[in-house]
Amino acid sequence: MASSFEVVERVGISTESSSDAVKKVVSEANEQKKVGWFEVIEERGRVTQEGEIEFQVRVKIGWKL
């Protein structure tokens, strides 16, 4: 049986950790539609003007159609 998925990319941001950024962005997407899978495709970060570390993750998210 063939299945189709809609795939989007989103960026999650957290000052706690990369994994927290992933959890936030996937949870937010799951509130809109039931997430079937996700893939972390990039991790990066920055230091804010206040000296705080910000973790950023780019994630592909798939929903079954």
PDB file with SEQRES, HELIX, SHEET and CRYST1 records, atoms N, CA, C and O in Angstrom:
SEQRES   1 A   65  MET ALA SER SER PHE GLU VAL VAL GLU ARG VAL GLY ILE          
SEQRES   2 A   65  SER THR GLU SER SER SER ASP ALA VAL LYS LYS VAL VAL          
SEQRES   3 A   65  SER GLU ALA ASN GLU GLN LYS LYS VAL GLY TRP PHE GLU          
SEQRES   4 A   65  VAL ILE GLU GLU ARG GLY ARG VAL THR GLN GLU GLY GLU          
SEQRES   5 A   65  ILE GLU PHE GLN VAL ARG VAL LYS ILE GLY TRP LYS LEU          
HELIX    1 AA1 SER A   18  GLN A   32  1                                  15    
SHEET    1 AA1 3 PHE A   5  SER A  14  0                                        
SHEET    2 AA1 3 ILE A  53  LYS A  64 -1                                        
SHEET    3 AA1 3 TRP A  37  VAL A  47 -1                                        
CRYST1    1.000    1.000    1.000  90.00  90.00  90.00 P 1           1          
ATOM      1  N   MET A   1       0.838  -1.171   0.000  1.00  0.00           N  
ATOM      2  CA  MET A   1       0.000   0.000   0.000  1.00  0.00           C  
ATOM      3  C   MET A   1       0.887   1.238   0.000  1.00  0.00           C  
ATOM      4  O   MET A   1       1.761   1.379   0.855  1.00  0.00           O  
ATOM      5  N   ALA A   2       0.665   2.125  -0.946  1.00  0.00           N  
ATOM      6  CA  ALA A   2       1.464   3.343  -1.058  1.00  0.00           C  
ATOM      7  C   ALA A   2       0.944   4.410  -0.104  1.00  0.00           C  
ATOM      8  O   ALA A   2      -0.260   4.528   0.124  1.00  0.00           O  
ATOM      9  N   SER A   3       1.864   5.176   0.442  1.00  0.00           N  
ATOM     10  CA  SER A   3       1.514   6.290   1.319  1.00  0.00           C  
ATOM     11  C   SER A   3       2.225   7.538   0.841  1.00  0.00           C  
ATOM     12  O   SER A   3       3.296   7.465   0.237  1.00  0.00           O  
ATOM     13  N   SER A   4       1.630   8.671   1.111  1.00  0.00           N  
ATOM     14  CA  SER A   4       2.238   9.947   0.756  1.00  0.00           C  
ATOM     15  C   SER A   4       2.413  10.773   2.014  1.00  0.00           C  
ATOM     16  O   SER A   4       1.616  10.694   2.948  1.00  0.00           O  
ATOM     17  N   PHE A   5       3.475  11.568   2.019  1.00  0.00           N  
ATOM     18  CA  PHE A   5       3.753  12.448   3.139  1.00  0.00           C  
ATOM     19  C   PHE A   5       3.954  13.869   2.643  1.00  0.00           C  
ATOM     20  O   PHE A   5       4.492  14.094   1.559  1.00  0.00           O  
ATOM     21  N   GLU A   6       3.523  14.807   3.438  1.00  0.00           N  
ATOM     22  CA  GLU A   6       3.854  16.208   3.239  1.00  0.00           C  
ATOM     23  C   GLU A   6       5.092  16.467   4.090  1.00  0.00           C  
ATOM     24  O   GLU A   6       5.147  16.051   5.248  1.00  0.00           O  
ATOM     25  N   VAL A   7       6.082  17.148   3.530  1.00  0.00           N  
ATOM     26  CA  VAL A   7       7.323  17.416   4.251  1.00  0.00           C  
ATOM     27  C   VAL A   7       7.556  18.915   4.302  1.00  0.00           C  
ATOM     28  O   VAL A   7       7.458  19.604   3.286  1.00  0.00           O  
ATOM     29  N   VAL A   8       7.867  19.418   5.497  1.00  0.00           N  
ATOM     30  CA  VAL A   8       8.200  20.826   5.683  1.00  0.00           C  
ATOM     31  C   VAL A   8       9.523  20.916   6.450  1.00  0.00           C  
ATOM     32  O   VAL A   8       9.929  19.968   7.122  1.00  0.00           O  
ATOM     33  N   GLU A   9      10.172  22.042   6.340  1.00  0.00           N  
ATOM     34  CA  GLU A   9      11.364  22.312   7.134  1.00  0.00           C  
ATOM     35  C   GLU A   9      11.045  23.442   8.100  1.00  0.00           C  
ATOM     36  O   GLU A   9      10.403  24.428   7.738  1.00  0.00           O  
ATOM     37  N   ARG A  10      11.506  23.281   9.340  1.00  0.00           N  
ATOM     38  CA  ARG A  10      11.323  24.308  10.361  1.00  0.00           C  
ATOM     39  C   ARG A  10      12.615  24.453  11.149  1.00  0.00           C  
ATOM     40  O   ARG A  10      13.442  23.542  11.188  1.00  0.00           O  
ATOM     41  N   VAL A  11      12.773  25.596  11.768  1.00  0.00           N  
ATOM     42  CA  VAL A  11      13.927  25.845  12.625  1.00  0.00           C  
ATOM     43  C   VAL A  11      13.440  25.977  14.058  1.00  0.00           C  
ATOM     44  O   VAL A  11      12.564  26.789  14.360  1.00  0.00           O  
ATOM     45  N   GLY A  12      14.024  25.162  14.939  1.00  0.00           N  
ATOM     46  CA  GLY A  12      13.720  25.249  16.365  1.00  0.00           C  
ATOM     47  C   GLY A  12      14.845  25.976  17.075  1.00  0.00           C  
ATOM     48  O   GLY A  12      16.014  25.837  16.714  1.00  0.00           O  
ATOM     49  N   ILE A  13      14.486  26.752  18.090  1.00  0.00           N  
ATOM     50  CA  ILE A  13      15.464  27.558  18.827  1.00  0.00           C  
ATOM     51  C   ILE A  13      15.261  27.342  20.317  1.00  0.00           C  
ATOM     52  O   ILE A  13      14.132  27.294  20.804  1.00  0.00           O  
ATOM     53  N   SER A  14      16.378  27.213  21.040  1.00  0.00           N  
ATOM     54  CA  SER A  14      16.326  27.057  22.492  1.00  0.00           C  
ATOM     55  C   SER A  14      17.610  27.618  23.100  1.00  0.00           C  
ATOM     56  O   SER A  14      18.671  27.588  22.475  1.00  0.00           O  
ATOM     57  N   THR A  15      17.501  28.122  24.309  1.00  0.00           N  
ATOM     58  CA  THR A  15      18.698  28.532  25.049  1.00  0.00           C  
ATOM     59  C   THR A  15      19.136  27.431  26.001  1.00  0.00           C  
ATOM     60  O   THR A  15      20.119  27.595  26.724  1.00  0.00           O  
ATOM     61  N   GLU A  16      18.417  26.302  26.011  1.00  0.00           N  
ATOM     62  CA  GLU A  16      18.749  25.178  26.893  1.00  0.00           C  
ATOM     63  C   GLU A  16      19.704  24.183  26.232  1.00  0.00           C  
ATOM     64  O   GLU A  16      20.771  23.882  26.768  1.00  0.00           O  
ATOM     65  N   SER A  17      19.302  23.668  25.044  1.00  0.00           N  
ATOM     66  CA  SER A  17      20.099  22.649  24.360  1.00  0.00           C  
ATOM     67  C   SER A  17      19.549  22.425  22.955  1.00  0.00           C  
ATOM     68  O   SER A  17      18.450  22.864  22.618  1.00  0.00           O  
ATOM     69  N   SER A  18      20.352  21.723  22.139  1.00  0.00           N  
ATOM     70  CA  SER A  18      19.888  21.355  20.800  1.00  0.00           C  
ATOM     71  C   SER A  18      18.684  20.422  20.879  1.00  0.00           C  
ATOM     72  O   SER A  18      17.730  20.560  20.114  1.00  0.00           O  
ATOM     73  N   SER A  19      18.737  19.468  21.814  1.00  0.00           N  
ATOM     74  CA  SER A  19      17.621  18.520  21.931  1.00  0.00           C  
ATOM     75  C   SER A  19      16.346  19.232  22.369  1.00  0.00           C  
ATOM     76  O   SER A  19      15.255  18.852  21.943  1.00  0.00           O  
ATOM     77  N   ASP A  20      16.461  20.250  23.203  1.00  0.00           N  
ATOM     78  CA  ASP A  20      15.289  21.024  23.603  1.00  0.00           C  
ATOM     79  C   ASP A  20      14.719  21.782  22.404  1.00  0.00           C  
ATOM     80  O   ASP A  20      13.501  21.900  22.267  1.00  0.00           O  
ATOM     81  N   ALA A  21      15.586  22.290  21.544  1.00  0.00           N  
ATOM     82  CA  ALA A  21      15.127  22.976  20.335  1.00  0.00           C  
ATOM     83  C   ALA A  21      14.360  22.026  19.428  1.00  0.00           C  
ATOM     84  O   ALA A  21      13.344  22.404  18.844  1.00  0.00           O  
ATOM     85  N   VAL A  22      14.849  20.778  19.308  1.00  0.00           N  
ATOM     86  CA  VAL A  22      14.152  19.769  18.502  1.00  0.00           C  
ATOM     87  C   VAL A  22      12.787  19.469  19.105  1.00  0.00           C  
ATOM     88  O   VAL A  22      11.781  19.457  18.396  1.00  0.00           O  
ATOM     89  N   LYS A  23      12.752  19.226  20.412  1.00  0.00           N  
ATOM     90  CA  LYS A  23      11.486  18.914  21.081  1.00  0.00           C  
ATOM     91  C   LYS A  23      10.472  20.030  20.878  1.00  0.00           C  
ATOM     92  O   LYS A  23       9.300  19.766  20.610  1.00  0.00           O  
ATOM     93  N   LYS A  24      10.916  21.272  21.003  1.00  0.00           N  
ATOM     94  CA  LYS A  24       9.998  22.407  20.850  1.00  0.00           C  
ATOM     95  C   LYS A  24       9.408  22.489  19.442  1.00  0.00           C  
ATOM     96  O   LYS A  24       8.199  22.653  19.280  1.00  0.00           O  
ATOM     97  N   VAL A  25      10.265  22.373  18.425  1.00  0.00           N  
ATOM     98  CA  VAL A  25       9.772  22.537  17.061  1.00  0.00           C  
ATOM     99  C   VAL A  25       8.890  21.360  16.639  1.00  0.00           C  
ATOM    100  O   VAL A  25       7.907  21.559  15.925  1.00  0.00           O  
ATOM    101  N   VAL A  26       9.221  20.142  17.066  1.00  0.00           N  
ATOM    102  CA  VAL A  26       8.399  18.980  16.719  1.00  0.00           C  
ATOM    103  C   VAL A  26       7.071  19.015  17.472  1.00  0.00           C  
ATOM    104  O   VAL A  26       6.030  18.698  16.898  1.00  0.00           O  
ATOM    105  N   SER A  27       7.095  19.392  18.733  1.00  0.00           N  
ATOM    106  CA  SER A  27       5.852  19.489  19.511  1.00  0.00           C  
ATOM    107  C   SER A  27       4.916  20.537  18.925  1.00  0.00           C  
ATOM    108  O   SER A  27       3.706  20.324  18.839  1.00  0.00           O  
ATOM    109  N   GLU A  28       5.482  21.665  18.523  1.00  0.00           N  
ATOM    110  CA  GLU A  28       4.667  22.719  17.921  1.00  0.00           C  
ATOM    111  C   GLU A  28       4.031  22.231  16.619  1.00  0.00           C  
ATOM    112  O   GLU A  28       2.852  22.486  16.372  1.00  0.00           O  
ATOM    113  N   ALA A  29       4.801  21.534  15.791  1.00  0.00           N  
ATOM    114  CA  ALA A  29       4.267  20.994  14.537  1.00  0.00           C  
ATOM    115  C   ALA A  29       3.191  19.953  14.810  1.00  0.00           C  
ATOM    116  O   ALA A  29       2.191  19.893  14.094  1.00  0.00           O  
ATOM    117  N   ASN A  30       3.387  19.133  15.838  1.00  0.00           N  
ATOM    118  CA  ASN A  30       2.434  18.077  16.173  1.00  0.00           C  
ATOM    119  C   ASN A  30       1.095  18.634  16.647  1.00  0.00           C  
ATOM    120  O   ASN A  30       0.070  17.962  16.534  1.00  0.00           O  
ATOM    121  N   GLU A  31       1.096  19.851  17.174  1.00  0.00           N  
ATOM    122  CA  GLU A  31      -0.160  20.494  17.573  1.00  0.00           C  
ATOM    123  C   GLU A  31      -1.002  20.851  16.354  1.00  0.00           C  
ATOM    124  O   GLU A  31      -2.229  20.905  16.438  1.00  0.00           O  
ATOM    125  N   GLN A  32      -0.343  21.095  15.216  1.00  0.00           N  
ATOM    126  CA  GLN A  32      -1.064  21.440  13.988  1.00  0.00           C  
ATOM    127  C   GLN A  32      -1.573  20.199  13.265  1.00  0.00           C  
ATOM    128  O   GLN A  32      -2.727  20.135  12.841  1.00  0.00           O  
ATOM    129  N   LYS A  33      -0.688  19.214  13.132  1.00  0.00           N  
ATOM    130  CA  LYS A  33      -1.021  17.937  12.486  1.00  0.00           C  
ATOM    131  C   LYS A  33      -0.198  16.866  13.173  1.00  0.00           C  
ATOM    132  O   LYS A  33       0.858  17.150  13.739  1.00  0.00           O  
ATOM    133  N   LYS A  34      -0.683  15.628  13.123  1.00  0.00           N  
ATOM    134  CA  LYS A  34       0.041  14.529  13.755  1.00  0.00           C  
ATOM    135  C   LYS A  34       1.322  14.231  12.972  1.00  0.00           C  
ATOM    136  O   LYS A  34       1.268  13.823  11.812  1.00  0.00           O  
ATOM    137  N   VAL A  35       2.463  14.437  13.613  1.00  0.00           N  
ATOM    138  CA  VAL A  35       3.757  14.232  12.982  1.00  0.00           C  
ATOM    139  C   VAL A  35       4.013  12.734  12.819  1.00  0.00           C  
ATOM    140  O   VAL A  35       3.847  11.962  13.763  1.00  0.00           O  
ATOM    141  N   GLY A  36       4.416  12.332  11.619  1.00  0.00           N  
ATOM    142  CA  GLY A  36       4.747  10.941  11.353  1.00  0.00           C  
ATOM    143  C   GLY A  36       6.218  10.650  11.595  1.00  0.00           C  
ATOM    144  O   GLY A  36       6.573   9.563  12.052  1.00  0.00           O  
ATOM    145  N   TRP A  37       7.081  11.621  11.289  1.00  0.00           N  
ATOM    146  CA  TRP A  37       8.522  11.444  11.478  1.00  0.00           C  
ATOM    147  C   TRP A  37       9.194  12.806  11.427  1.00  0.00           C  
ATOM    148  O   TRP A  37       8.603  13.789  10.981  1.00  0.00           O  
ATOM    149  N   PHE A  38      10.431  12.850  11.886  1.00  0.00           N  
ATOM    150  CA  PHE A  38      11.231  14.068  11.751  1.00  0.00           C  
ATOM    151  C   PHE A  38      12.692  13.689  11.590  1.00  0.00           C  
ATOM    152  O   PHE A  38      13.112  12.599  11.978  1.00  0.00           O  
ATOM    153  N   GLU A  39      13.459  14.604  11.011  1.00  0.00           N  
ATOM    154  CA  GLU A  39      14.886  14.392  10.766  1.00  0.00           C  
ATOM    155  C   GLU A  39      15.627  15.696  11.035  1.00  0.00           C  
ATOM    156  O   GLU A  39      15.302  16.729  10.449  1.00  0.00           O  
ATOM    157  N   VAL A  40      16.610  15.652  11.908  1.00  0.00           N  
ATOM    158  CA  VAL A  40      17.443  16.823  12.161  1.00  0.00           C  
ATOM    159  C   VAL A  40      18.464  16.897  11.031  1.00  0.00           C  
ATOM    160  O   VAL A  40      19.250  15.971  10.832  1.00  0.00           O  
ATOM    161  N   ILE A  41      18.444  18.007  10.292  1.00  0.00           N  
ATOM    162  CA  ILE A  41      19.345  18.110   9.144  1.00  0.00           C  
ATOM    163  C   ILE A  41      20.463  19.122   9.356  1.00  0.00           C  
ATOM    164  O   ILE A  41      21.422  19.160   8.585  1.00  0.00           O  
ATOM    165  N   GLU A  42      20.347  19.942  10.396  1.00  0.00           N  
ATOM    166  CA  GLU A  42      21.417  20.898  10.667  1.00  0.00           C  
ATOM    167  C   GLU A  42      21.335  21.364  12.113  1.00  0.00           C  
ATOM    168  O   GLU A  42      20.246  21.591  12.642  1.00  0.00           O  
ATOM    169  N   GLU A  43      22.482  21.502  12.741  1.00  0.00           N  
ATOM    170  CA  GLU A  43      22.570  22.078  14.079  1.00  0.00           C  
ATOM    171  C   GLU A  43      23.548  23.243  14.011  1.00  0.00           C  
ATOM    172  O   GLU A  43      24.601  23.150  13.381  1.00  0.00           O  
ATOM    173  N   ARG A  44      23.194  24.316  14.654  1.00  0.00           N  
ATOM    174  CA  ARG A  44      24.074  25.477  14.711  1.00  0.00           C  
ATOM    175  C   ARG A  44      23.726  26.269  15.962  1.00  0.00           C  
ATOM    176  O   ARG A  44      22.826  25.888  16.711  1.00  0.00           O  
ATOM    177  N   GLY A  45      24.412  27.332  16.184  1.00  0.00           N  
ATOM    178  CA  GLY A  45      24.118  28.162  17.347  1.00  0.00           C  
ATOM    179  C   GLY A  45      24.698  29.545  17.179  1.00  0.00           C  
ATOM    180  O   GLY A  45      25.373  29.847  16.195  1.00  0.00           O  
ATOM    181  N   ARG A  46      24.423  30.365  18.149  1.00  0.00           N  
ATOM    182  CA  ARG A  46      24.965  31.715  18.146  1.00  0.00           C  
ATOM    183  C   ARG A  46      25.065  32.199  19.577  1.00  0.00           C  
ATOM    184  O   ARG A  46      24.467  31.620  20.484  1.00  0.00           O  
ATOM    185  N   VAL A  47      25.804  33.237  19.768  1.00  0.00           N  
ATOM    186  CA  VAL A  47      25.888  33.890  21.067  1.00  0.00           C  
ATOM    187  C   VAL A  47      25.156  35.219  20.929  1.00  0.00           C  
ATOM    188  O   VAL A  47      25.496  36.034  20.071  1.00  0.00           O  
ATOM    189  N   THR A  48      24.150  35.438  21.776  1.00  0.00           N  
ATOM    190  CA  THR A  48      23.354  36.654  21.709  1.00  0.00           C  
ATOM    191  C   THR A  48      24.161  37.850  22.206  1.00  0.00           C  
ATOM    192  O   THR A  48      25.253  37.686  22.749  1.00  0.00           O  
ATOM    193  N   GLN A  49      23.623  39.044  22.020  1.00  0.00           N  
ATOM    194  CA  GLN A  49      24.295  40.258  22.494  1.00  0.00           C  
ATOM    195  C   GLN A  49      24.449  40.257  24.009  1.00  0.00           C  
ATOM    196  O   GLN A  49      25.336  40.915  24.552  1.00  0.00           O  
ATOM    197  N   GLU A  50      23.580  39.515  24.687  1.00  0.00           N  
ATOM    198  CA  GLU A  50      23.644  39.409  26.145  1.00  0.00           C  
ATOM    199  C   GLU A  50      24.631  38.332  26.597  1.00  0.00           C  
ATOM    200  O   GLU A  50      24.829  38.140  27.797  1.00  0.00           O  
ATOM    201  N   GLY A  51      25.257  37.625  25.641  1.00  0.00           N  
ATOM    202  CA  GLY A  51      26.217  36.580  25.961  1.00  0.00           C  
ATOM    203  C   GLY A  51      25.606  35.213  26.192  1.00  0.00           C  
ATOM    204  O   GLY A  51      26.293  34.287  26.625  1.00  0.00           O  
ATOM    205  N   GLU A  52      24.321  35.079  25.906  1.00  0.00           N  
ATOM    206  CA  GLU A  52      23.625  33.803  26.089  1.00  0.00           C  
ATOM    207  C   GLU A  52      23.818  32.930  24.845  1.00  0.00           C  
ATOM    208  O   GLU A  52      23.813  33.436  23.722  1.00  0.00           O  
ATOM    209  N   ILE A  53      23.988  31.626  25.047  1.00  0.00           N  
ATOM    210  CA  ILE A  53      24.120  30.699  23.920  1.00  0.00           C  
ATOM    211  C   ILE A  53      22.727  30.292  23.455  1.00  0.00           C  
ATOM    212  O   ILE A  53      21.872  29.922  24.260  1.00  0.00           O  
ATOM    213  N   GLU A  54      22.512  30.368  22.136  1.00  0.00           N  
ATOM    214  CA  GLU A  54      21.239  29.988  21.534  1.00  0.00           C  
ATOM    215  C   GLU A  54      21.488  28.826  20.583  1.00  0.00           C  
ATOM    216  O   GLU A  54      22.302  28.935  19.666  1.00  0.00           O  
ATOM    217  N   PHE A  55      20.799  27.729  20.797  1.00  0.00           N  
ATOM    218  CA  PHE A  55      20.906  26.548  19.948  1.00  0.00           C  
ATOM    219  C   PHE A  55      19.829  26.613  18.874  1.00  0.00           C  
ATOM    220  O   PHE A  55      18.675  26.933  19.159  1.00  0.00           O  
ATOM    221  N   GLN A  56      20.213  26.309  17.643  1.00  0.00           N  
ATOM    222  CA  GLN A  56      19.273  26.328  16.526  1.00  0.00           C  
ATOM    223  C   GLN A  56      19.386  25.004  15.780  1.00  0.00           C  
ATOM    224  O   GLN A  56      20.489  24.516  15.535  1.00  0.00           O  
ATOM    225  N   VAL A  57      18.252  24.428  15.421  1.00  0.00           N  
ATOM    226  CA  VAL A  57      18.223  23.183  14.660  1.00  0.00           C  
ATOM    227  C   VAL A  57      17.264  23.324  13.483  1.00  0.00           C  
ATOM    228  O   VAL A  57      16.167  23.866  13.617  1.00  0.00           O  
ATOM    229  N   ARG A  58      17.699  22.825  12.327  1.00  0.00           N  
ATOM    230  CA  ARG A  58      16.815  22.780  11.161  1.00  0.00           C  
ATOM    231  C   ARG A  58      16.316  21.348  11.052  1.00  0.00           C  
ATOM    232  O   ARG A  58      17.107  20.405  11.019  1.00  0.00           O  
ATOM    233  N   VAL A  59      14.996  21.194  10.997  1.00  0.00           N  
ATOM    234  CA  VAL A  59      14.366  19.879  11.074  1.00  0.00           C  
ATOM    235  C   VAL A  59      13.391  19.697   9.911  1.00  0.00           C  
ATOM    236  O   VAL A  59      12.608  20.594   9.599  1.00  0.00           O  
ATOM    237  N   LYS A  60      13.449  18.520   9.271  1.00  0.00           N  
ATOM    238  CA  LYS A  60      12.418  18.131   8.314  1.00  0.00           C  
ATOM    239  C   LYS A  60      11.354  17.391   9.093  1.00  0.00           C  
ATOM    240  O   LYS A  60      11.664  16.528   9.914  1.00  0.00           O  
ATOM    241  N   ILE A  61      10.096  17.725   8.839  1.00  0.00           N  
ATOM    242  CA  ILE A  61       8.970  17.116   9.529  1.00  0.00           C  
ATOM    243  C   ILE A  61       8.010  16.557   8.499  1.00  0.00           C  
ATOM    244  O   ILE A  61       7.653  17.244   7.542  1.00  0.00           O  
ATOM    245  N   GLY A  62       7.584  15.301   8.688  1.00  0.00           N  
ATOM    246  CA  GLY A  62       6.677  14.663   7.748  1.00  0.00           C  
ATOM    247  C   GLY A  62       5.333  14.321   8.363  1.00  0.00           C  
ATOM    248  O   GLY A  62       5.243  13.820   9.483  1.00  0.00           O  
ATOM    249  N   TRP A  63       4.269  14.616   7.578  1.00  0.00           N  
ATOM    250  CA  TRP A  63       2.904  14.253   7.969  1.00  0.00           C  
ATOM    251  C   TRP A  63       2.344  13.314   6.906  1.00  0.00           C  
ATOM    252  O   TRP A  63       2.516  13.543   5.709  1.00  0.00           O  
ATOM    253  N   LYS A  64       1.683  12.272   7.348  1.00  0.00           N  
ATOM    254  CA  LYS A  64       1.042  11.356   6.408  1.00  0.00           C  
ATOM    255  C   LYS A  64      -0.214  12.027   5.849  1.00  0.00           C  
ATOM    256  O   LYS A  64      -1.008  12.609   6.588  1.00  0.00           O  
ATOM    257  N   LEU A  65      -0.370  11.931   4.551  1.00  0.00           N  
ATOM    258  CA  LEU A  65      -1.563  12.518   3.895  1.00  0.00           C  
ATOM    259  C   LEU A  65      -2.682  11.502   3.820  1.00  0.00           C  
ATOM    260  O   LEU A  65      -3.758  11.806   3.306  1.00  0.00           O  
TER     261      LEU A  65                                                      
END                                                                             
